[in-house]
Amino acid sequence: MAEHRSMQRAALLDAARTLLSEGGTEALTFPALAERTGLARSSVYEYFRSRAAVVEELCEVDFPVWAAEVAAAMAAADGPEAEVEAYVRTQLELVGDRRHRAVVAISASELDAGAREKIRAAHGGLVAMIVQALADLGHSRPRLAAMLLQGVVDAAVRRIELGVAEPPADITDTAVSMALRGIRG
């Protein structure tokens, strides 16, 4: 019984990822989850009390995987400048990944305070990954620089998500250039 519930919960989360990546937060509804998984709509409520609860669990499951990919890319980099580049590039490469697209869509949705706090903590862990590299590059306020760098990444993610004008590779190259050389490029 426990294994069956675990499999159903995983199927619901996978369906939620698909819905979020295909249609954004508006697409994530309990009727849509039920349809995607073959469950009755009332059964979905046995697993999640609300849409925010689905979103919160997706963050708990997916964000660590995404952050681990960023950490692995940084660990493979040679030196602090290469770590900064890996930090930016890896996050922007993950924009097309369903897990990342779900996290992007989640950040735009209406969440309760607990879910927002968990997302903030997860992003704080991501920002913490780059602080040492920025300190090694000589920043006098590496934590602040890390938060601002993440702001550049977040803006680039939003630009890529718009799907207009510039190709994602150009957005990524520009974000990396800004991260490494400021606005002088």
C-alpha positions in Angstrom: 0.0 0.0 0.0 2.8 2.5 0.9 4.6 1.7 -2.3 1.4 2.3 -4.3 0.9 5.6 -2.7 4.5 6.6 -3.3 4.2 5.7 -7.0 0.9 7.7 -7.3 2.5 10.7 -5.6 5.5 10.5 -8.0 3.1 10.2 -11.0 1.2 13.3 -9.7 4.5 15.2 -9.4 5.6 14.2 -12.9 2.2 15.3 -14.2 2.6 18.6 -12.4 6.0 19.1 -14.0 4.6 18.5 -17.4 1.6 20.8 -16.8 3.9 23.6 -15.5 6.4 23.3 -18.3 3.7 23.2 -21.0 1.3 25.8 -19.7 2.7 27.6 -16.7 0.9 27.9 -13.3 -2.5 28.3 -14.9 -2.3 24.8 -16.3 -1.6 23.2 -12.9 -5.1 22.3 -11.7 -6.4 19.3 -9.8 -8.7 18.3 -12.8 -5.7 18.4 -15.1 -3.6 16.4 -12.6 -6.4 13.8 -12.4 -6.7 13.6 -16.1 -2.9 13.2 -16.6 -2.6 10.4 -14.0 -5.9 8.6 -14.5 -7.0 9.3 -11.0 -10.3 10.7 -9.9 -10.1 14.4 -9.0 -11.1 13.6 -5.4 -8.1 11.2 -5.2 -5.7 14.0 -6.0 -6.9 15.7 -2.8 -5.8 12.6 -0.9 -2.2 13.3 -1.9 -2.2 17.2 -1.9 -4.4 19.6 0.0 -3.8 22.4 -2.5 -2.0 23.5 -5.6 0.5 25.3 -3.4 1.2 21.9 -1.7 2.0 20.4 -5.1 4.3 23.3 -5.8 6.0 23.1 -2.5 6.7 19.4 -2.9 8.0 19.9 -6.4 10.5 22.5 -5.0 11.6 20.1 -2.3 12.2 17.3 -4.8 13.5 19.2 -7.9 15.4 22.1 -6.6 18.2 20.0 -4.9 18.7 18.0 -8.1 19.0 21.3 -10.1 21.3 22.8 -7.5 23.5 19.6 -7.6 23.9 20.0 -11.4 25.1 23.6 -10.8 27.4 22.5 -8.0 28.9 19.7 -10.2 29.5 22.1 -13.1 31.3 24.5 -10.7 33.3 21.7 -9.1 34.6 20.8 -12.6 35.6 24.4 -13.4 39.2 25.5 -13.1 39.5 28.5 -10.9 37.0 31.1 -9.6 36.3 32.9 -12.9 35.5 29.5 -14.5 33.3 28.7 -11.5 31.3 31.9 -12.0 30.9 31.1 -15.7 29.8 27.6 -14.8 27.3 28.9 -12.3 25.7 31.2 -14.8 25.8 28.9 -17.9 24.5 25.8 -16.1 21.5 27.6 -14.7 20.7 29.0 -18.1 21.2 25.7 -19.8 18.7 24.2 -17.4 15.9 26.6 -18.5 14.8 24.0 -21.1 14.8 21.1 -18.6 11.3 20.2 -17.3 12.5 20.4 -13.7 13.9 23.8 -14.1 10.9 25.0 -16.1 8.7 23.8 -13.3 10.8 25.8 -10.8 10.6 28.9 -12.9 6.8 28.6 -13.3 6.5 27.9 -9.6 8.3 31.1 -8.7 5.6 33.1 -10.5 2.7 31.4 -8.8 0.7 32.3 -5.8 2.1 30.5 -2.8 1.5 30.5 0.8 4.1 31.9 3.2 5.6 28.5 4.0 6.1 27.6 0.4 7.6 31.0 -0.4 10.0 30.6 2.5 11.1 27.2 1.3 11.8 28.6 -2.2 13.7 31.5 -0.7 15.8 29.1 1.4 16.5 26.9 -1.7 17.6 30.0 -3.7 19.7 31.1 -0.7 21.5 27.8 -0.9 22.1 28.3 -4.6 23.5 31.8 -4.0 25.8 30.5 -1.2 27.5 28.2 -3.8 29.1 31.1 -5.6 30.1 33.3 -2.6 33.6 31.7 -2.2 34.4 32.1 -5.9 33.5 35.8 -5.7 35.6 36.2 -2.6 38.5 34.5 -4.4 38.1 37.0 -7.3 38.5 39.8 -4.7 35.0 41.1 -4.1 34.9 42.9 -0.8 31.2 42.0 -0.3 31.0 38.5 -2.0 27.6 37.7 -0.5 26.0 40.8 -1.9 27.8 40.2 -5.2 26.4 36.7 -5.2 22.9 37.9 -4.7 23.3 40.5 -7.5 24.8 37.9 -9.8 21.8 35.6 -9.2 19.7 38.6 -10.2 21.4 38.7 -13.5 20.8 34.9 -13.9 17.1 35.4 -12.9 16.7 38.2 -15.5 18.3 36.0 -18.2 16.0 33.1 -17.3 12.9 35.4 -17.6 14.3 36.6 -21.0 14.8 33.1 -22.3 11.4 32.1 -21.0 9.8 34.9 -23.1 11.0 33.1 -26.2 11.3 36.2 -28.2 14.0 38.2 -29.9 17.4 36.8 -29.0 18.4 33.2 -29.1 19.0 31.6 -25.7 22.7 31.2 -26.5 23.0 34.9 -27.0 21.2 35.7 -23.7 23.5 33.2 -21.9 26.7 34.6 -23.5 25.6 38.1 -22.5 24.8 37.1 -19.0 28.2 35.4 -18.6 29.9 38.5 -20.0 28.1 40.7 -17.6 29.0 38.4 -14.7 32.7 38.3 -15.6 33.2 41.8 -17.1 30.3 44.0 -16.0 28.4 46.1 -18.5 31.5 46.7 -20.6 31.2 43.2 -22.0 
